[in-house]
Amino acid sequence: MTTNDLSGPDPETIVQHIRTTYPETAILEADGTWFFSLDAEKHFPNYATIVTNNDYDDGSDLDRDGVYRLNLGLDRATFERLVGDALDPKSPPDYTALDTLLPHPTYAAQLWISILNPSATTYRDVVIPLIAEAHDRLAAQRARHGMG
């Protein structure tokens, strides 16, 4: 899945997909970072974020021209299936790799994954279903807690 191709969707395309597909999503944009939650007041917890700079961490080297990271909160089974093998401390993943599903460089323990600049194919076949899963997971959690 690794490429150096920056021709996949840009952050605005992903924001528009989420806005259109999940109109109940509260979207907060701040300095090139988008936070996607189901709480219009607190804007937390989030089910997805898009980060375009190193303001929150420098693990992905997001100061490279055109590079951004999409982050998604998933359930344990999906997290383990997708990136569980990448958590080997003896062989940490390359958090700067493009178009590669990775554990989040900071929030992997909270079952967050990340991907830098997914290709058009990865976005269509892998990322869009994962956005749905992240959204639905948070919506179900809110419903269980009487928040939705």
SEVEX-905714 format. One line per 5 residues: number of its first residue (from 1); their letters; for each residue x, y, z of N, C-alpha, C. Coordinates in nm, 2 decimals. Example, Ala and Ser with C-alpha at 12.3 -4.5 7.8 and 13.67 -1.06 7.14 Angstrom:
1) AS) 1.32:-0.57:0.78:1.23:-0.45:0.78:1.32:-0.33:0.78  1.28:-0.22:0.71:1.37:-0.11:0.71:1.29:0.00:0.79
END
This chain:
1) MTTND) 0.08:-0.12:0.00:0.00:0.00:0.00:0.08:0.13:0.00  0.21:0.12:0.01:0.30:0.24:0.02:0.33:0.29:-0.12  0.31:0.42:-0.13:0.34:0.49:-0.25:0.40:0.63:-0.22  0.45:0.70:-0.31:0.49:0.84:-0.30:0.40:0.93:-0.37  0.28:0.88:-0.41:0.19:0.95:-0.49:0.10:1.04:-0.40
6) LSGPD) 0.10:1.17:-0.44:0.02:1.26:-0.36:-0.10:1.30:-0.44  -0.14:1.21:-0.54:-0.26:1.25:-0.62:-0.39:1.19:-0.57  -0.39:1.14:-0.45:-0.52:1.09:-0.39:-0.60:1.21:-0.34  -0.70:1.19:-0.26:-0.78:1.30:-0.21:-0.71:1.40:-0.12  -0.74:1.53:-0.13:-0.68:1.62:-0.04:-0.77:1.63:0.09
11) PETIV) -0.72:1.70:0.19:-0.80:1.71:0.31:-0.94:1.76:0.29  -0.96:1.86:0.20:-1.09:1.92:0.18:-1.19:1.82:0.12  -1.14:1.73:0.04:-1.22:1.62:-0.02:-1.27:1.53:0.09  -1.19:1.50:0.18:-1.23:1.41:0.29:-1.33:1.48:0.38  -1.30:1.61:0.41:-1.40:1.69:0.49:-1.53:1.69:0.42
16) QHIRT) -1.53:1.71:0.29:-1.66:1.72:0.22:-1.73:1.59:0.22  -1.66:1.48:0.21:-1.72:1.34:0.22:-1.79:1.32:0.35  -1.72:1.36:0.46:-1.77:1.34:0.59:-1.90:1.43:0.61  -1.88:1.56:0.57:-1.99:1.65:0.58:-2.12:1.60:0.51  -2.10:1.55:0.39:-2.21:1.50:0.31:-2.27:1.37:0.36
21) TYPET) -2.18:1.28:0.40:-2.23:1.14:0.44:-2.28:1.14:0.58  -2.22:1.22:0.67:-2.26:1.23:0.81:-2.30:1.37:0.85  -2.41:1.42:0.80:-2.45:1.56:0.83:-2.46:1.60:0.97  -2.48:1.50:1.06:-2.49:1.53:1.20:-2.35:1.55:1.27  -2.24:1.53:1.19:-2.11:1.55:1.24:-2.08:1.70:1.27
26) AILEA) -2.03:1.73:1.38:-1.98:1.86:1.42:-1.83:1.87:1.37  -1.80:1.96:1.29:-1.67:1.98:1.23:-1.61:2.11:1.28  -1.49:2.09:1.35:-1.42:2.21:1.40:-1.29:2.22:1.32  -1.26:2.33:1.26:-1.13:2.35:1.19:-1.05:2.45:1.26  -0.93:2.42:1.29:-0.84:2.52:1.36:-0.70:2.50:1.30
31) DGTWF) -0.65:2.60:1.24:-0.51:2.61:1.19:-0.47:2.49:1.11  -0.55:2.44:1.01:-0.51:2.33:0.93:-0.54:2.19:0.99  -0.62:2.19:1.10:-0.65:2.06:1.16:-0.81:2.06:1.17  -0.86:1.95:1.13:-1.01:1.93:1.14:-1.04:1.82:1.25  -1.14:1.85:1.33:-1.18:1.75:1.43:-1.33:1.72:1.40
36) FSLDA) -1.36:1.59:1.39:-1.49:1.54:1.36:-1.55:1.47:1.48  -1.66:1.53:1.53:-1.72:1.47:1.65:-1.87:1.47:1.63  -1.94:1.41:1.73:-2.09:1.41:1.72:-2.15:1.50:1.83  -2.07:1.59:1.88:-2.11:1.68:1.99:-2.08:1.82:1.94  -2.18:1.90:1.91:-2.16:2.03:1.85:-2.12:2.13:1.96
41) EKHFP) -2.14:2.10:2.09:-2.10:2.19:2.19:-1.95:2.17:2.23  -1.91:2.05:2.26:-1.78:2.02:2.31:-1.68:1.99:2.20  -1.73:1.94:2.09:-1.65:1.89:1.98:-1.55:1.78:2.03  -1.60:1.70:2.12:-1.53:1.59:2.17:-1.62:1.49:2.23  -1.60:1.36:2.23:-1.48:1.30:2.16:-1.49:1.30:2.01
46) NYATI) -1.38:1.28:1.95:-1.37:1.28:1.80:-1.37:1.14:1.75  -1.42:1.12:1.63:-1.41:0.99:1.57:-1.30:0.99:1.45  -1.27:1.11:1.41:-1.17:1.13:1.31:-1.11:1.27:1.32  -0.98:1.28:1.28:-0.92:1.41:1.27:-0.83:1.41:1.14  -0.81:1.53:1.09:-0.71:1.55:0.98:-0.61:1.65:1.03
51) VTNND) -0.49:1.62:1.02:-0.38:1.71:1.06:-0.29:1.74:0.95  -0.26:1.87:0.93:-0.17:1.91:0.82:-0.04:1.97:0.86  -0.01:1.97:0.98:0.11:2.03:1.03:0.16:1.96:1.16  0.28:2.00:1.20:0.34:1.94:1.32:0.30:2.00:1.45  0.19:2.07:1.46:0.15:2.14:1.58:0.11:2.05:1.69
56) YDDGS) 0.07:1.93:1.66:0.03:1.83:1.77:0.13:1.73:1.79  0.21:1.69:1.70:0.32:1.60:1.71:0.40:1.60:1.59  0.53:1.56:1.59:0.61:1.56:1.47:0.64:1.42:1.42  0.57:1.32:1.47:0.60:1.18:1.44:0.58:1.15:1.29  0.50:1.23:1.22:0.47:1.20:1.08:0.54:1.29:0.98
61) DLDRD) 0.61:1.39:1.04:0.68:1.49:0.95:0.58:1.56:0.86  0.48:1.62:0.91:0.37:1.68:0.84:0.40:1.81:0.78  0.53:1.86:0.80:0.57:1.98:0.74:0.61:1.97:0.60  0.61:1.84:0.55:0.64:1.82:0.41:0.53:1.88:0.32  0.56:1.94:0.21:0.46:2.00:0.12:0.35:1.90:0.08
66) GVYRL) 0.23:1.93:0.11:0.12:1.85:0.06:0.09:1.73:0.15  0.16:1.71:0.25:0.14:1.59:0.33:0.04:1.62:0.45  -0.05:1.53:0.47:-0.15:1.54:0.58:-0.17:1.40:0.63  -0.23:1.39:0.76:-0.26:1.26:0.82:-0.40:1.26:0.86  -0.47:1.15:0.82:-0.61:1.12:0.86:-0.60:1.02:0.97
71) NLGLD) -0.67:1.05:1.08:-0.66:0.97:1.20:-0.81:0.92:1.23  -0.82:0.79:1.27:-0.95:0.74:1.29:-0.95:0.65:1.42  -1.05:0.67:1.50:-1.07:0.59:1.62:-1.15:0.46:1.59  -1.10:0.35:1.61:-1.16:0.22:1.58:-1.18:0.13:1.69  -1.25:0.02:1.67:-1.26:-0.08:1.78:-1.14:-0.17:1.78
76) RATFE) -1.12:-0.24:1.89:-1.00:-0.31:1.91:-0.98:-0.42:1.80  -1.08:-0.49:1.76:-1.07:-0.59:1.66:-1.02:-0.54:1.53  -1.07:-0.43:1.49:-1.03:-0.37:1.36:-0.89:-0.31:1.38  -0.86:-0.24:1.49:-0.73:-0.19:1.51:-0.62:-0.30:1.50  -0.65:-0.41:1.57:-0.56:-0.52:1.58:-0.54:-0.59:1.44
81) RLVGD) -0.65:-0.60:1.37:-0.64:-0.66:1.23:-0.56:-0.57:1.14  -0.58:-0.44:1.15:-0.51:-0.36:1.05:-0.37:-0.32:1.09  -0.34:-0.29:1.21:-0.21:-0.24:1.25:-0.15:-0.31:1.37  -0.21:-0.41:1.42:-0.16:-0.48:1.54:-0.01:-0.52:1.53  0.02:-0.57:1.41:0.16:-0.62:1.39:0.26:-0.51:1.39
86) ALDPK) 0.22:-0.39:1.36:0.31:-0.27:1.36:0.35:-0.22:1.49  0.30:-0.28:1.60:0.33:-0.23:1.73:0.45:-0.30:1.80  0.53:-0.37:1.72:0.65:-0.43:1.77:0.75:-0.33:1.81  0.78:-0.31:1.94:0.88:-0.21:1.98:1.02:-0.23:1.92  1.05:-0.35:1.88:1.18:-0.38:1.83:1.19:-0.33:1.68
91) SPPDY) 1.08:-0.31:1.62:1.07:-0.27:1.48:0.96:-0.17:1.46  0.97:-0.05:1.51:0.86:0.05:1.50:0.83:0.08:1.35  0.71:0.12:1.32:0.67:0.15:1.19:0.73:0.29:1.14  0.74:0.31:1.01:0.78:0.44:0.96:0.66:0.53:0.96  0.64:0.61:1.05:0.53:0.70:1.07:0.52:0.81:0.96
96) TALDT) 0.62:0.81:0.88:0.63:0.91:0.77:0.58:0.85:0.63  0.56:0.72:0.63:0.52:0.66:0.50:0.38:0.70:0.46  0.37:0.73:0.33:0.25:0.77:0.27:0.17:0.64:0.23  0.03:0.66:0.23:-0.06:0.56:0.18:-0.04:0.43:0.25  -0.02:0.43:0.38:0.00:0.31:0.46:-0.07:0.32:0.59
101) LLPHP) -0.16:0.23:0.63:-0.23:0.23:0.75:-0.12:0.20:0.86  -0.13:0.28:0.97:-0.03:0.28:1.08:-0.11:0.30:1.21  -0.05:0.25:1.32:-0.10:0.29:1.45:-0.07:0.44:1.46  -0.16:0.51:1.52:-0.13:0.66:1.54:0.00:0.67:1.62  0.08:0.77:1.58:0.21:0.79:1.65:0.20:0.82:1.80
106) TYAAQ) 0.09:0.88:1.84:0.07:0.92:1.98:-0.05:0.84:2.05  -0.16:0.82:1.97:-0.28:0.76:2.03:-0.31:0.62:1.99  -0.21:0.54:1.96:-0.23:0.40:1.93:-0.30:0.33:2.05  -0.26:0.36:2.17:-0.31:0.29:2.29:-0.46:0.32:2.30  -0.51:0.42:2.24:-0.66:0.45:2.24:-0.72:0.39:2.12
111) LWISI) -0.65:0.31:2.04:-0.70:0.24:1.93:-0.72:0.33:1.81  -0.64:0.43:1.79:-0.64:0.52:1.68:-0.54:0.47:1.57  -0.59:0.47:1.45:-0.49:0.45:1.34:-0.48:0.58:1.26  -0.38:0.58:1.17:-0.35:0.69:1.09:-0.31:0.65:0.95  -0.33:0.74:0.86:-0.28:0.72:0.72:-0.24:0.85:0.66
116) LNPSA) -0.12:0.86:0.61:-0.08:0.98:0.54:-0.11:0.97:0.39  -0.18:1.07:0.34:-0.21:1.09:0.20:-0.25:0.95:0.14  -0.37:0.90:0.17:-0.41:0.78:0.10:-0.42:0.80:-0.05  -0.39:0.70:-0.13:-0.41:0.71:-0.27:-0.56:0.70:-0.30  -0.59:0.73:-0.42:-0.74:0.73:-0.46:-0.79:0.59:-0.43
121) TTYRD) -0.72:0.49:-0.47:-0.77:0.35:-0.45:-0.78:0.31:-0.30  -0.68:0.35:-0.23:-0.68:0.32:-0.08:-0.80:0.39:-0.02  -0.81:0.52:-0.06:-0.92:0.60:0.00:-1.06:0.54:-0.03  -1.08:0.50:-0.15:-1.21:0.44:-0.19:-1.23:0.31:-0.13  -1.13:0.22:-0.13:-1.15:0.08:-0.09:-1.13:0.05:0.06
126) VVIPL) -1.05:0.13:0.12:-1.01:0.11:0.26:-1.06:0.22:0.36  -1.03:0.35:0.32:-1.05:0.46:0.41:-1.20:0.49:0.43  -1.27:0.50:0.32:-1.41:0.53:0.33:-1.49:0.43:0.42  -1.47:0.30:0.41:-1.53:0.21:0.51:-1.48:0.23:0.65  -1.35:0.27:0.67:-1.30:0.29:0.80:-1.36:0.42:0.86
131) IAEAH) -1.38:0.52:0.78:-1.45:0.64:0.83:-1.59:0.60:0.88  -1.66:0.52:0.80:-1.79:0.48:0.84:-1.79:0.40:0.98  -1.69:0.31:0.99:-1.68:0.24:1.11:-1.65:0.33:1.23  -1.56:0.42:1.21:-1.52:0.52:1.32:-1.65:0.60:1.36  -1.72:0.65:1.27:-1.84:0.73:1.29:-1.94:0.64:1.37
136) DRLAA) -1.97:0.52:1.31:-2.07:0.44:1.37:-2.03:0.39:1.51  -1.91:0.37:1.53:-1.86:0.33:1.67:-1.89:0.44:1.77  -1.86:0.56:1.74:-1.88:0.67:1.83:-2.03:0.69:1.85  -2.11:0.68:1.74:-2.25:0.70:1.75:-2.32:0.60:1.84  -2.27:0.47:1.83:-2.32:0.36:1.91:-2.28:0.39:2.06
141) QRARH) -2.16:0.43:2.08:-2.12:0.46:2.22:-2.20:0.57:2.28  -2.23:0.67:2.20:-2.31:0.78:2.25:-2.45:0.74:2.28  -2.51:0.65:2.19:-2.64:0.60:2.21:-2.65:0.51:2.34  -2.55:0.43:2.36:-2.54:0.35:2.49:-2.54:0.43:2.61  -2.48:0.55:2.60:-2.47:0.64:2.72:-2.58:0.75:2.72
146) GMG) -2.68:0.73:2.63:-2.79:0.83:2.63:-2.75:0.97:2.58  -2.65:0.97:2.50:-2.60:1.10:2.45:-2.64:1.13:2.31  -2.71:1.04:2.24:-2.73:1.06:2.10:-2.87:1.08:2.06
END
